[in-house]
Amino acid sequence: MEQKELFKEAIELFEAGEYDKSVQNLIGLYEHGYEKEQILNFLYQAFVEPNIEEFKKNYQTQADGLIDVEYEATQLDFIPVSDQKFYIWYKEEQRFVGNIDLNVEAQIEDRQRDFQSLLIAQTCDIREMIPFLLNKQYNTVYIVLNKNKEIFASFLKLPKIREYFLENAIIFENTKIMQLFFEEYSEFYIPRSIIAKDSQEYVTFFKDLHKRRLLKKREKNNVFLTIGIPSYNRGKILLENVKQLLNLEYDAEIEIVVSNNGSKIEADYYDQISKINDSRLVYTSFEANQGYASNVLNVMTHASGHFLVMCSDEDFLVLDKLSGFIQFLFENLQMAMSYTGGYGSNFENGTIQMYPAGIQAIECAVNSNYLTGLVFNNSIISKYKIEIIAIGNGTASRESEAFIAKLIQEHHLNVEFAIISEAGASVYSASQIAKEEFPDYHVEERSAVSIARRLQDPLAELVKIEPKAISVGQYQHDIPEKDLEEQLDFVVEKTVNNVGVDINTASKSLLKYVSGLNAGVAQQIVLYRNEFGKFNNRQEIKKVKKLGEKTYTQAIGFLRILDGNQPLDATAIHPENYQQALALLQSCHLSLNDLGTDALKEKILKINKKEVIETLKIDQYTLDDIIDCLIKPNRSIRDQYQTPLLKKDILHIEDLKPGMVLEGTVRNVVDFGAFIDIGLKNDGLVHISKMSKQRIKHPLDVLSIGDIVEVNVIDVDLKKNRVSLSMI
C-alpha cells in the first residue's frame, strides 16, 4: 500500500473514532519521511490544540511547588488517543518517543508501603519511573533530575500524574540539593536502593552520611521499630547480640534499647556496650536487680519507636526476615500487639498472631511465657492524645502508678494521672446496664471504662451501682440496705436537680433521677440520641417519644445542652424565662457572648433589682436565679468539693525528708488514724493524735475516704518502708 493511501486510511480511522490506530499509522508515516509537516499539522490540529487549555490547567495545578519550569519551556507534547493513553512528541529532537498508558486504577490496586526508599538519578522519563513509583516496597522515591528537568516537568501536563504517581516522590533539581537535604533532615530515611548511571557516587555519599548519623545524637522522632533487650548477667552474649543488630544498615528507622538489671556477673561486657558510640543504641542500667517485670518496663519507657519488639538477651533475631516483618507492621499500624512465635521463627509472617487494643492484647502480654517475639504498639498515647489516665485503686495499683509515672517522666509526656476508687466496678461490668451500654466489650474492659468515667463524672457513673457494692466506710454494712438505697436516691435526686445533667452524655441510669422523668422516658431519650445524634437545642427534646408537654415543662430546666446553638440551654434558666434573661442582658448592654465574664458580673450586679422586677414582671426569686445563671452559666454545687488529685510523677521514699509538705488522698480511715496516698508504694500514716490540735474522738470526725489533704512528713523509716505524717 502506497504512503498516500496509508495517509488516507489514517484519516478515515480518525473520522471513525479509531484514534489509536489512526495515530499509529501517522507516526509510522512520519518516521518514514512522508509529508512530515502535513502529518504534524494534522496531529496538532486534531489532538493537541483542542486539549491545550486542559494541559495548561493540569500543569499549573500539578507543578505548583513541585518543580520550577514554565509551561512553555516543557520539552514534550502529548497526543491523547484515549482518556489514559498518550503518544509523546519530543519537540527539541523533532521525533516521537513512544507512548504512556495511565491505566491508573489497575496500577494502583493494592499498593502498600513500608519505610524502605529508592533513589532514581539516571532518567527523567516518568515512563521508566512508574514501576518504581508504584512498587509496594518503597515508601518514598527520591528523584534527582540534574539535566533535562524540562523533560520530566512535561509529564505534569497529563491528568493525575502527581496524585497517583508522585504521591510518594520527593524531587531534587540536582545532586547537590539532594545531599544538602539529607544532611539537614536526619529524620528522613536513607534510600537503600539506588538506580543511577554512576551509582557509586551516591553509594559513597550515603555510606558516609550513615556513619555520621550514627555518631550524632539527635531527636528520635521517626523511629519506626525499637528492638528492646532486657538483660541480667549475660553480658558476653548480649554484646554479640548488640553488635549483630548494629550491623544493620538502618539508622533513623530502628533503635536498640538495652536495660541492664543491675548485673554483677560479666560486668565488663556491659561496660563495653555502654561505651558504644552509636545513636541507635540506648543503654540504661539499674544499680541493683529490680526484678524481671521492672526491667521489661524500663525497656518500654525508653523505647521511641512506633512499634517495640522484645528480644531476650540470649536470642538472636532472624535479621534476613526483618524487612518482611516491617512490611507486615506497616500493613497493620492499628494493632495493639502481636506475637511472632519466638526464637527461630521470629519475623515469619505465617506464625504471627495479632491482637487489637483491649483485654486480649493484655492477656497475651501477661501470659506469654517467652519474651522474644512480643511486639507492642508504642504510639497509643500519642495517637489518641491522652490527657489524663485513671488508675483503679485495687490490685497492682501501686505498680501501675509507678509504671505510668516513669513513662510520663521518661518520655516527657503532657499527661496526668489520678488514683480512682474502683469499688463496685466489677459489679457494674457484669450488670445488665453494662451489657446494654457496651455489648461488644469484655467484663474487664467495661470495668476499665467505669473507672475512667468516674474521673469524668462520678455521679453519673456511681448511680449505676447498687449502694451495697460501693465502699464508703467500715460501718456501711451495719445500715439496712433499704435505708441506704433510700438515702442514696434522695441525695442523687437532690444533686441532679441542683446541677442538672448534660442530656447528650447522661446515661439512662442518671436521667431517671431528673424531676418529671422516669426510667421509660430516660430510655427513650437515649434511643433518640443513638438514632439522630446529639440534641442541638431544648426545643428538639420535645420530639422524644413518651415525653409529654407537662413532663417537658417540669424537666427541661434540669436538662442541659452544653454545646448547642442556644447558649441559655446550657444554664439552669427555664425556657419560659429566656425572654426576661435576654431583656436583662440588653438593658445592661450585654449579649449572650458575655455569659460568665467578669464584665457581665460587674454590670449586672449594679442593676436596680426593684425596677427590673417591675419591668420584667418577674418575682425576686426568679430574678436572682437568672442573675446567678448569667454570672455562672455552668454552676454546680460540686464545685465546692475536692476533685481527684492529678499527678505527673511520684516520689521515691529515699527522696522524702522530715519537714516536707505534700498533698495526698485519704485511702482508708481506721480507729487509730488514716492512711494517706502520697505516691509511694505504701501509704503514709497520720496518727489520730496528729490530725488536729483539738482532741478528737475518732478520725472519721475529721476525714473521709477520698479527701485530699495537705500533710507534713515527720518521720521516714527506710528499713520498714514506713512514713509518718502530720496534719498539724
C-alpha positions in Angstrom: 0.0 0.0 0.0 1.4 3.4 -1.0 2.1 6.0 1.6 -0.6 8.3 0.1 -3.2 5.5 0.6 -1.9 4.9 4.2 -2.3 8.5 5.0 -5.9 8.5 3.6 -6.6 5.3 5.7 -5.3 7.0 8.8 -7.7 10.0 8.2 -10.6 7.6 7.7 -9.7 5.8 11.0 -9.7 9.2 12.8 -13.1 10.0 11.3 -14.4 6.6 12.5 -13.2 7.3 16.1 -10.3 4.8 15.9 -7.9 7.3 17.2 -5.2 4.9 18.5 -4.8 3.1 15.1 -5.0 6.5 13.3 -2.1 8.0 15.2 0.0 4.8 15.0 -0.3 4.9 11.2 0.5 8.6 11.1 3.6 8.2 13.3 4.7 5.3 11.1 4.4 7.5 8.0 6.2 10.4 9.8 9.2 8.2 10.7 9.4 7.0 7.1 9.6 10.6 5.9 6.2 11.0 4.3 4.7 14.6 4.4 6.2 15.3 7.8 4.9 18.8 8.1 1.4 17.8 6.9 1.2 15.0 9.5 2.4 17.2 12.4 -0.1 19.9 11.4 -2.9 17.3 11.4 -2.0 15.8 14.7 -1.7 19.2 16.4 -5.0 20.4 15.0 -6.8 17.2 15.7 -5.4 16.2 19.1 -3.1 18.8 20.7 -4.8 22.2 20.2 -8.2 21.1 21.4 -6.6 19.9 24.7 -4.1 22.8 25.3 -6.2 24.5 27.9 -6.7 21.2 29.8 -2.9 20.5 29.6 -2.1 24.0 31.0 -4.6 23.6 33.8 -3.2 20.2 34.7 0.3 21.6 34.6 -0.4 24.7 36.7 -2.1 22.6 39.3 0.5 19.8 39.5 3.7 21.7 39.0 2.9 24.2 41.8 5.6 23.9 44.5 7.0 20.8 42.9 9.2 22.0 40.0 10.2 25.4 38.7 9.7 25.2 35.0 7.4 27.4 32.9 4.8 25.6 30.8 6.3 27.0 27.6 9.7 25.5 28.5 8.5 21.9 28.7 10.1 19.6 26.1 7.3 17.1 25.4 3.9 17.3 23.8 1.2 14.7 24.2 -1.3 13.3 21.7 -4.3 11.8 23.5 -5.9 8.8 21.8 -8.0 7.9 24.9 -8.5 9.1 28.4 -5.5 7.2 29.6 -3.2 6.7 26.6 -0.9 9.5 25.1 1.7 9.4 22.3 4.8 11.5 23.2 6.3 14.1 20.8 9.9 15.4 21.7 9.9 19.0 20.4 13.6 19.6 20.6 14.6 16.5 18.6 11.5 16.6 16.4 10.6 13.0 16.9 8.1 10.7 18.5 9.4 8.8 21.6 6.8 6.3 22.4 3.6 6.4 24.5 2.4 6.3 28.0 -0.6 4.5 29.4 -2.1 5.9 32.5 -4.4 3.0 33.4 -4.4 4.3 36.9 -7.0 2.1 38.6 -5.2 -1.1 37.5 -1.8 0.1 38.5 -2.6 1.5 41.9 -4.6 -1.5 43.1 -3.4 -2.9 46.5 -0.5 -0.5 46.7 1.3 -0.8 50.1 4.3 0.9 51.7 7.0 0.2 54.1 9.8 2.6 55.2 12.2 1.5 52.5 13.1 4.2 50.0 14.6 4.4 46.5 16.8 7.0 44.7 16.4 7.4 41.0 19.1 9.5 39.3 19.5 8.1 35.8 16.4 9.2 33.9 13.8 12.0 33.7 11.4 9.8 31.8 8.4 9.1 34.0 7.6 6.0 32.0 10.7 4.4 33.4 10.0 5.6 36.9 6.3 4.4 37.1 7.2 0.8 38.0 9.2 2.1 40.9 6.7 4.8 41.9 4.0 2.1 42.1 6.2 -0.6 43.7 4.7 -1.6 47.1 8.1 -2.0 48.5 9.0 1.7 48.5 7.6 4.3 50.9 9.5 7.2 49.3 11.1 7.5 45.9 13.7 10.3 45.6 14.2 11.6 42.1 17.3 13.6 41.1 16.7 15.5 37.9 20.1 17.1 37.2 19.9 17.8 33.4 16.7 18.0 31.3 14.3 18.8 34.1 12.1 20.3 31.4 11.5 16.8 30.1 10.4 15.5 33.5 8.2 18.6 34.0 6.4 17.9 30.7 4.7 14.9 32.2 2.9 17.1 34.7 0.6 18.2 31.8 -1.0 14.8 32.0 -4.0 14.2 34.3 -3.4 12.9 37.8 0.3 12.3 37.4 1.1 13.9 40.7 -1.9 12.4 42.5 -1.2 8.8 41.5 2.4 8.5 40.6 4.2 11.2 42.5 2.4 10.9 45.8 5.4 9.1 47.4 8.1 11.0 45.5 10.5 13.8 46.6 12.1 15.6 43.7 15.5 17.4 43.7 16.7 19.6 40.8 20.3 18.3 41.2 22.6 16.1 43.3 23.9 18.9 45.4 20.4 19.9 46.7 19.7 16.2 47.4 22.8 15.9 49.5 22.0 19.1 51.5 18.5 17.8 52.1 19.7 14.5 53.7 22.4 16.2 55.7 19.9 18.8 57.1 16.9 16.5 57.7 18.2 13.4 59.6 14.7 12.1 60.3 14.3 11.1 56.6 15.3 7.5 55.9 18.3 7.0 53.7 17.4 5.3 50.4 18.6 1.7 50.4 18.2 1.1 46.6 19.9 3.4 44.1 19.3 3.5 40.3 21.8 5.7 38.6 24.3 5.7 35.7 27.1 6.4 38.2 25.6 4.8 41.3 28.9 4.6 43.2 28.9 8.4 43.7 25.6 8.1 45.6 26.5 4.9 47.4 29.7 6.6 48.7 27.7 9.7 49.9 25.1 7.7 51.7 27.6 5.4 53.3 29.5 8.3 54.7 26.2 10.0 55.8 25.1 6.8 57.5 28.3 6.8 59.6 27.9 10.4 60.5 24.3 9.9 61.6 25.3 7.0 63.9 27.7 9.3 65.8 25.3 12.2 66.0 22.9 12.5 68.9 19.6 13.7 67.6 15.8 13.8 68.2 14.3 10.4 67.6 11.1 11.5 66.0 10.9 9.0 63.2 11.9 5.7 64.7 9.6 3.0 63.4 10.8 -0.1 65.3 12.6 -0.4 68.6 14.3 -3.7 69.4 14.2 -4.0 73.2 16.5 -6.2 75.2 16.2 -6.6 79.0 19.3 -8.3 80.3 20.7 -9.8 83.5 24.1 -11.4 84.0 24.6 -12.3 80.3 26.9 -9.5 79.2 29.1 -11.5 76.8 26.3 -12.9 74.7 24.4 -9.6 74.9 27.5 -7.8 73.4 27.4 -10.2 70.5 23.7 -9.6 70.1 24.0 -5.8 70.1 27.0 -5.9 67.6 24.9 -8.0 65.2 22.0 -5.6 65.4 24.2 -2.6 64.9 25.4 -4.1 61.6 22.0 -3.3 60.2 22.1 -0.6 57.5 19.2 1.3 59.1 19.7 4.5 61.2 16.7 6.7 61.8 14.3 3.7 61.3 15.5 1.4 64.0 16.9 1.7 67.5 18.1 -0.8 70.1 17.2 -0.3 73.8 19.2 -2.3 76.4 18.3 -2.4 80.1 20.8 -3.9 82.4 19.1 -5.1 85.6 22.0 -4.4 87.9 24.2 -7.3 86.6 27.2 -8.2 88.8 28.4 -11.0 86.5 30.2 -10.2 83.3 30.1 -6.5 84.2 33.0 -5.6 81.9 30.9 -6.7 78.8 28.1 -4.4 79.9 30.6 -1.6 80.3 31.8 -2.2 76.7 28.1 -1.9 75.5 27.6 1.3 77.4 30.6 2.9 75.6 29.5 2.1 72.0 29.1 5.3 70.1 26.0 4.7 68.0 22.9 6.9 68.0 20.7 3.9 67.6 21.8 2.4 70.9 20.1 3.4 74.1 21.8 1.8 77.2 20.3 2.0 80.7 21.3 0.3 83.9 19.9 -0.3 87.4 22.3 -0.2 90.3 20.6 -3.3 91.8 18.3 -6.0 90.5 14.8 -4.6 90.3 13.1 -7.8 89.1 12.2 -9.0 85.7 9.0 -7.0 85.3 10.7 -3.7 86.2 13.5 -4.4 83.7 11.0 -5.0 80.9 9.1 -1.9 81.8 12.3 0.1 81.8 12.9 -1.0 78.2 9.4 0.1 77.3 9.7 3.5 78.8 12.9 4.2 76.9 11.5 3.0 73.5 11.0 5.7 70.9 9.6 3.5 68.1 6.1 3.2 66.7 6.4 -0.5 67.5 8.5 -2.3 70.0 9.7 -5.9 69.5 11.1 -7.6 72.6 14.1 -9.9 72.5 15.7 -12.0 75.2 19.4 -11.2 75.7 20.4 -14.7 74.7 18.3 -14.8 71.5 19.5 -13.6 68.1 16.7 -12.2 65.8 16.5 -13.7 62.3 17.5 -10.5 60.6 17.0 -11.7 57.0 13.3 -11.8 57.8 13.3 -8.2 59.2 12.4 -6.4 56.0 9.3 -8.6 55.5 8.4 -8.2 59.2 8.5 -4.4 59.0 6.3 -4.6 55.9 3.8 -6.6 58.0 3.8 -3.9 60.7 3.2 -1.2 58.1 0.2 -3.1 56.9 -1.2 -3.3 60.5 -0.4 0.0 62.1 -3.5 -0.1 64.3 -2.8 -3.4 66.1 -2.0 -3.1 69.8 0.4 -6.1 69.9 1.4 -9.3 68.2 3.3 -12.4 68.9 5.7 -13.8 66.3 6.4 -17.2 67.8 9.8 -16.7 69.4 13.3 -17.7 68.6 14.0 -19.4 65.3 10.7 -18.3 63.8 10.6 -14.6 64.7 9.5 -12.3 61.9 7.9 -15.2 60.0 4.5 -13.8 58.8 2.9 -17.2 58.9 3.3 -17.5 62.7 2.2 -14.0 63.6 -0.8 -13.6 65.9 -2.3 -10.1 66.1 -4.3 -8.5 68.9 -6.3 -5.3 68.8 -6.2 -2.9 71.7 -8.0 -4.3 74.7 -8.1 -7.3 77.1 -6.9 -9.8 74.5 -3.6 -7.9 74.0 -3.1 -7.5 77.7 -3.8 -11.2 78.3 -1.3 -12.2 75.7 1.4 -9.9 77.1 0.8 -11.1 80.6 0.5 -14.8 79.9 3.2 -15.2 77.2 6.0 -17.4 78.7 8.5 -16.3 76.1 9.7 -12.8 75.7 11.3 -12.9 72.2 8.9 -12.0 69.5 6.4 -10.0 71.6 5.5 -6.8 69.6 3.8 -3.8 71.2 2.3 -0.7 69.5 4.2 2.0 71.3 2.3 5.0 69.9 -1.1 4.7 71.6 -0.8 7.7 74.0 0.5 10.0 71.2 -2.1 8.8 68.8 -5.1 9.2 71.0 -3.8 12.4 72.6 -4.4 11.1 76.1 -4.5 13.9 78.8 -5.5 12.0 81.9 -5.0 8.4 83.0 -7.4 6.9 85.6 -5.8 4.1 87.7 -8.1 1.9 89.9 -7.0 1.6 93.5 -7.3 -2.2 93.5 -4.7 -4.9 92.9 -1.4 -3.8 91.4 -2.4 -0.1 91.5 0.9 0.8 93.0 2.8 -0.9 90.3 0.6 0.7 87.7 1.2 4.1 89.3 4.9 3.6 89.3 5.0 2.5 85.6 2.7 5.3 84.4 4.7 7.9 86.4 8.0 6.7 84.9 6.5 6.6 81.4 5.5 10.2 81.7 8.8 11.2 83.1 11.0 9.4 80.6 9.0 10.5 77.5 8.2 14.0 78.7 4.5 13.4 78.1 2.0 16.1 78.9 -0.2 13.5 80.7 -1.5 13.4 84.3 -2.9 10.5 86.3 -5.2 10.0 89.2 -6.0 7.1 91.6 -9.7 6.4 91.4 -11.8 4.2 93.7 -12.8 1.1 91.8 -15.3 -0.1 94.4 -18.2 -1.7 92.6 -16.6 -1.5 89.1 -16.6 -5.3 88.8 -20.3 -5.4 89.8 -21.1 -2.9 87.1 -19.1 -4.7 84.5 -21.2 -7.8 84.8 -24.5 -5.9 85.2 -27.3 -5.7 82.6 -26.7 -1.9 82.3 -23.1 -2.5 81.3 -24.1 -5.2 78.8 -26.6 -2.7 77.2 -24.0 0.1 77.1 -21.1 -2.0 75.8 -22.4 -5.2 74.3 -19.1 -5.9 72.4 -16.8 -5.4 75.4 -15.4 -8.0 77.8 -16.2 -7.5 81.5 -12.6 -6.3 82.2 -13.0 -3.6 79.5 -16.3 -2.5 80.9 -14.7 -2.2 84.4 -11.9 -0.1 82.9 -14.5 2.2 81.3 -16.3 2.6 84.6 -13.1 3.6 86.4 -12.3 6.2 83.7 -15.8 7.6 83.7 -15.7 8.1 87.5 -12.9 10.5 86.9 -15.0 12.4 84.4 -18.3 12.4 86.3 -18.5 10.2 89.5 -22.2 10.9 90.0 -23.2 9.7 86.5 -21.3 6.5 86.9 -21.9 5.5 90.5 -25.7 5.7 90.2 -25.4 2.5 88.0 -24.1 0.5 91.0 -26.1 -0.8 94.0 -25.2 1.1 97.2 -24.0 -2.1 98.9 -21.3 -2.5 96.3 -19.8 0.9 96.9 -17.3 1.1 99.7 -17.9 4.2 101.7 -16.6 3.2 105.1 -16.3 0.4 107.6 -19.8 0.9 109.1 -21.6 0.8 105.8 -22.9 -2.7 106.1 -24.3 -2.0 109.6 -27.1 0.1 107.9 -30.2 -1.7 106.5 -29.8 -2.0 102.7 -33.3 -0.4 102.1 -32.4 2.7 104.2 -29.1 3.0 102.4 -30.8 2.9 99.0 -33.5 5.5 100.0 -30.8 7.9 101.3 -28.8 7.4 98.1 -31.8 8.1 95.9 -32.6 11.2 98.0 -29.1 12.6 97.7 -28.8 11.8 94.0 -32.2 13.3 93.1 -31.3 16.4 95.1 -27.9 16.7 93.5 -29.3 16.1 89.9 -31.9 18.8 90.3 -29.4 21.2 91.7 -26.7 20.8 89.0 -28.8 19.4 86.1 -27.5 16.8 83.6 -25.9 17.0 80.1 -28.7 15.4 78.1 -26.2 14.5 75.3 -24.0 12.4 77.6 -26.1 11.3 80.5 -27.0 7.6 80.9 -30.4 6.2 81.4 -29.5 5.5 85.0 -28.8 9.2 85.6 -31.6 10.7 83.5 -34.3 8.9 85.5 -33.4 11.0 88.6 -34.4 14.2 86.7 -37.6 15.7 88.1 -40.5 14.6 86.0 -38.7 11.8 84.2 -38.9 8.1 84.8 -36.9 5.1 83.5 -39.1 4.7 80.4 -38.7 8.3 79.3 -35.0 8.2 80.1 -34.6 5.1 77.8 -36.5 7.0 75.0 -34.0 9.9 75.3 -31.1 7.6 74.9 -32.7 5.8 71.9 -33.4 9.1 70.2 -29.8 10.2 70.8 -28.5 7.0 69.4 -30.6 7.3 66.2 -30.5 11.0 65.5 -27.3 12.2 67.2 -26.9 14.8 69.9 -29.6 17.4 70.8 -28.8 20.9 69.5 -31.4 22.8 71.5 -34.0 22.3 74.1 -36.9 22.5 71.6 -35.6 19.4 69.9 -36.2 17.4 73.1 -39.9 17.7 72.5 -39.5 15.2 69.7 -38.7 12.4 72.2 -41.4 9.7 72.4 -43.4 9.5 75.6 -42.2 13.0 76.6 -45.5 14.9 77.1 -45.9 18.7 77.4 -46.2 18.6 81.2 -43.2 16.3 81.6 -41.2 18.6 79.3 -42.1 21.7 81.3 -41.2 20.0 84.6 -37.9 18.5 83.4 -36.5 20.9 80.9 -34.8 23.3 83.4 -32.7 20.4 84.6 -31.7 19.2 81.1 -28.6 21.0 79.8 -27.2 21.2 76.3 -23.6 22.4 76.7 -22.5 22.8 73.1 -25.8 23.7 71.4 -26.9 26.6 69.3 -28.6 28.4 72.1 -26.2 29.4 75.0 -29.0 29.7 77.5 -29.7 25.9 77.0 -26.5 25.3 79.0 -27.8 27.1 82.0 -30.5 26.4 84.7 -32.7 29.1 83.3 -36.1 27.7 82.2 -37.0 28.4 78.6 -40.1 30.2 79.9 -37.7 32.9 81.3 -35.5 33.2 78.2 -37.2 36.5 77.1 -36.6 38.0 80.6 -33.0 36.9 80.6 -32.4 38.4 77.1 -34.1 41.6 78.1 -32.0 41.9 81.2 -28.8 41.4 79.1 -30.0 44.1 76.7 -30.7 46.6 79.4 -27.1 46.2 80.6 -25.7 46.5 77.0 -24.6 42.8 77.1 -25.1 39.8 74.8 -25.1 36.0 75.1 -21.3 36.1 74.2 -20.7 37.8 77.6 -22.1 34.9 79.7 -19.8 34.1 82.6 -17.4 37.0 82.0 -16.2 39.5 84.6 -17.6 42.4 82.6 -21.1 40.8 82.8 -20.7 40.2 86.6 -19.7 43.8 87.2 -22.6 45.3 85.2 -25.3 43.0 86.3 -24.6 43.3 90.0 -25.2 47.1 89.7 -28.8 46.9 88.5 -31.7 48.1 90.4 -33.5 44.9 91.2 -36.8 46.5 92.2 -37.0 48.3 88.8 -36.1 45.2 86.9 -38.7 43.1 88.7 -41.4 45.6 87.8 -40.2 46.0 84.2 -39.8 42.3 83.5 -42.8 41.3 85.6 -41.0 38.5 87.5 -40.5 37.7 91.2 -37.4 38.2 93.3 -36.6 34.5 93.3 -36.7 34.2 89.5 -34.6 37.3 89.0 -31.9 36.1 91.5 -31.8 32.7 89.7 -31.4 34.3 86.3 -28.6 36.6 87.6 -26.8 33.6 89.2 -27.0 31.6 85.9 -25.8 34.5 83.8 -22.8 35.0 86.1 -22.0 31.3 86.4 -23.6 29.5 83.4 -22.3 26.1 84.5 -22.6 26.5 88.2 -22.5 23.3 90.2 -22.7 22.6 93.9 -20.0 20.0 93.3 -17.5 22.9 92.6 -17.2 23.3 96.4 -15.9 19.7 96.8 -12.4 18.5 96.2 -11.6 17.0 92.8 -9.3 13.9 92.3 -5.6 14.7 92.8 -3.9 14.7 89.5 -0.2 13.7 89.4 2.6 13.6 86.9 5.2 11.8 88.8 5.8 10.1 92.1 8.4 10.3 94.9 10.8 7.6 96.0 10.8 7.0 99.7 14.5 7.8 99.7 13.7 11.3 98.5 11.4 12.1 101.5 12.8 14.3 104.2 11.2 15.3 107.5 9.5 18.7 107.1 8.4 18.2 103.5 4.9 19.3 102.7 2.9 17.0 100.4 -0.6 16.6 99.0 -2.3 13.2 99.3 -5.5 11.3 99.1 -7.1 9.5 102.0 -7.1 5.8 101.2 -8.6 4.4 104.4 -9.7 5.6 107.9 -9.3 3.4 110.9 -9.7 3.8 114.7 -6.1 4.9 115.2 -5.6 7.2 112.2 -5.8 7.5 108.4 -3.6 6.1 105.6 -2.7 8.7 103.0 -1.7 8.0 99.4 1.3 10.3 98.7 2.5 8.4 95.7 4.7 5.8 97.3 4.3 2.0 97.2 3.0 2.1 100.8 0.7 4.7 102.2 1.8 7.2 104.8 0.1 7.2 108.2 -1.5 10.1 110.0 -2.0 9.1 113.6 -5.2 10.3 115.3 -3.0 12.5 117.6 -1.6 14.3 114.5 -4.9 15.1 112.9 -6.0 18.2 114.8 -4.8 20.5 117.6 -8.0 19.8 119.3 -8.8 16.4 120.8 -11.0 14.2 118.5 -12.9 11.1 119.4 -12.5 9.3 116.0 -10.6 10.0 112.7 -14.0 10.0 110.9 -14.8 13.2 112.7 -12.1 14.9 110.6 -11.5 12.8 107.5 -13.4 10.7 104.9 -12.1 8.3 102.3 -11.2 10.2 99.1 -10.4 13.5 100.9 -7.4 15.4 99.5 -5.3 16.7 102.4 -2.0 18.6 102.9 0.4 16.7 105.2 3.8 17.2 106.7 6.5 14.4 106.7 7.6 13.9 110.3 9.5 10.6 110.1 10.8 8.2 107.4 11.7 4.6 108.2 13.6 3.3 105.2 14.1 -0.2 106.6 10.4 -0.8 107.3 9.3 1.5 104.3 7.1 3.5 106.7 6.3 7.2 106.5 4.7 9.1 109.4 2.7 12.2 108.6 1.0 15.0 110.3 -1.9 17.4 109.5 -0.9 20.0 112.2 
